[in-house]
């Protein structure tokens, strides 16, 4: 009941549905764990800039923080992506696929994100099924819609 992390989202979908905030942790292209977060993190643009320029750790971890906004059970928000200098493309793609699986388990209609890091290209986001959103707002706002169904899970290949 008080579990703080799981290693396979398909084995404990009940926990995934209950957790409002979470963190997906990947290493070497494999899912290490999905952690329950008690509160969603608040990240400023200054913090993102500083960490991308000076604070990027020298490890191979990649994590994605997400949450379900209060009063909006049909949506997930991708809050923050952190990757170490040695984290590979496969870890980031795997984390995205795990996030899609979490959206499926929760019955989310879409995932929204404000992408502030220029290293995450528009082309990559489009390949992952994301679309530009709120183009009249400042910044790069993206949405991954699931109105027509969810992608094939394929999350098994990322399990350790």
C-alpha positions as CSV (number, residue, x, y, z in Angstrom):
1,X,0.0,0.0,0.0
2,X,2.8,2.4,0.8
3,X,5.1,1.3,-2.0
4,X,7.4,4.1,-3.2
5,X,8.6,2.5,-6.4
6,X,7.9,-0.3,-8.9
7,X,10.1,-1.8,-11.6
8,X,7.3,-3.0,-14.0
9,X,4.3,-0.8,-14.6
10,X,2.3,-3.7,-16.1
11,X,2.6,-5.7,-12.8
12,X,1.2,-2.9,-10.6
13,X,-1.3,-0.9,-12.7
14,X,-3.3,-0.2,-9.6
15,X,-0.4,1.8,-8.1
16,X,0.2,3.7,-11.3
17,X,-3.4,4.8,-11.4
18,X,-3.3,6.0,-7.8
19,X,0.0,8.0,-8.0
20,X,-0.7,11.5,-9.1
21,X,3.0,12.4,-9.5
22,X,5.8,10.1,-10.5
23,X,9.4,9.8,-11.8
24,X,10.5,7.4,-14.5
25,X,14.2,6.4,-14.0
26,X,16.1,4.8,-16.8
27,X,19.8,3.6,-17.0
28,X,21.6,2.1,-20.0
29,X,18.3,1.9,-21.9
30,X,16.5,-0.1,-19.2
31,X,13.8,0.9,-16.7
32,X,15.3,1.1,-13.2
33,X,12.1,2.1,-11.5
34,X,9.0,4.3,-11.4
35,X,9.0,6.3,-8.2
36,X,6.0,7.8,-6.5
37,X,6.4,11.5,-5.9
38,X,4.4,13.2,-3.2
39,X,4.3,16.6,-4.9
40,X,5.0,17.6,-8.4
41,X,8.2,19.6,-8.8
42,X,8.2,23.2,-9.9
43,X,11.0,23.9,-12.3
44,X,11.9,27.4,-13.5
45,X,13.4,28.4,-16.8
46,X,16.4,29.7,-15.0
47,X,16.9,26.3,-13.3
48,X,16.6,24.5,-16.6
49,X,19.2,26.8,-18.2
50,X,21.6,26.5,-15.3
51,X,21.4,22.8,-15.1
52,X,21.8,22.3,-18.8
53,X,24.9,24.6,-18.8
54,X,26.6,23.8,-15.6
55,X,24.8,21.2,-13.6
56,X,24.6,18.2,-15.9
57,X,25.8,15.2,-14.0
58,X,28.4,12.8,-15.4
59,X,26.3,9.6,-15.2
60,X,24.1,7.5,-17.5
61,X,20.8,8.1,-15.7
62,X,17.8,9.7,-17.4
63,X,14.6,10.5,-15.6
64,X,11.2,12.0,-16.5
65,X,9.0,13.7,-13.9
66,X,5.3,13.7,-14.6
67,X,2.0,14.5,-12.8
68,X,-1.7,14.6,-13.3
69,X,-3.0,18.2,-12.9
70,X,-5.7,18.6,-10.2
71,X,-9.1,18.4,-11.7
72,X,-7.9,17.1,-15.1
73,X,-7.8,13.3,-14.9
74,X,-7.6,12.9,-18.6
75,X,-4.2,14.6,-18.9
76,X,-0.6,14.1,-17.8
77,X,2.0,16.8,-17.7
78,X,5.6,16.0,-18.5
79,X,7.3,18.3,-16.0
80,X,11.0,17.7,-16.3
81,X,13.6,15.6,-18.2
82,X,17.0,15.1,-16.7
83,X,19.8,13.2,-18.4
84,X,23.4,12.7,-17.5
85,X,26.2,13.2,-19.9
86,X,26.6,9.5,-20.6
87,X,22.8,8.8,-20.8
88,X,22.1,7.5,-24.3
89,X,19.3,8.0,-26.8
90,X,17.8,4.6,-25.9
91,X,17.3,5.7,-22.3
92,X,15.4,8.8,-23.3
93,X,13.3,7.0,-25.9
94,X,12.6,4.2,-23.4
95,X,11.5,6.7,-20.8
96,X,9.1,8.2,-23.4
97,X,7.6,4.8,-24.1
98,X,7.2,4.1,-20.4
99,X,5.4,7.4,-20.1
100,X,3.1,6.4,-22.9
101,X,2.4,3.1,-21.1
102,X,1.6,5.1,-17.9
103,X,-0.8,7.2,-19.9
104,X,-2.5,4.1,-21.2
105,X,-2.8,2.5,-17.7
106,X,-4.3,5.8,-16.4
107,X,-6.6,6.3,-19.3
108,X,-5.1,9.7,-20.1
109,X,-6.3,11.4,-23.3
110,X,-3.0,13.3,-23.8
111,X,0.3,14.3,-22.3
112,X,1.4,18.0,-22.5
113,X,4.8,19.5,-22.1
114,X,6.6,22.9,-22.3
115,X,9.9,21.9,-24.0
116,X,12.5,24.5,-23.1
117,X,15.7,22.6,-23.9
118,X,16.9,23.1,-27.5
119,X,18.6,19.7,-27.4
120,X,15.2,18.1,-27.7
121,X,14.5,18.8,-31.3
122,X,11.1,19.4,-32.9
123,X,11.9,16.6,-35.4
124,X,12.5,14.1,-32.5
125,X,9.2,15.1,-30.8
126,X,7.3,14.6,-34.1
127,X,8.9,11.2,-34.6
128,X,7.6,10.3,-31.1
129,X,4.1,11.3,-32.0
130,X,4.0,14.8,-30.4
131,X,2.4,17.9,-32.1
132,X,2.9,21.6,-31.5
133,X,0.3,23.0,-29.2
134,X,-0.7,26.5,-28.1
135,X,1.4,28.1,-30.8
136,X,0.2,31.6,-29.9
137,X,1.8,31.2,-26.4
138,X,5.5,31.9,-25.9
139,X,7.7,28.9,-25.7
140,X,7.6,25.4,-27.3
141,X,4.4,23.7,-26.1
142,X,3.8,20.2,-27.3
143,X,1.0,17.6,-26.9
144,X,1.0,13.8,-27.3
145,X,-2.7,12.9,-28.0
146,X,-4.2,9.4,-27.5
147,X,-7.7,10.1,-28.8
148,X,-7.4,7.4,-31.5
149,X,-5.9,4.9,-29.1
150,X,-2.5,4.1,-27.6
151,X,0.7,3.0,-29.4
152,X,1.7,-0.6,-29.1
153,X,3.2,-0.9,-25.6
154,X,6.5,-2.5,-26.4
155,X,7.6,-1.5,-22.9
156,X,8.9,-5.0,-22.2
157,X,12.0,-4.3,-24.2
158,X,12.9,-1.6,-21.6
159,X,12.4,-3.7,-18.5
160,X,15.6,-4.8,-16.7
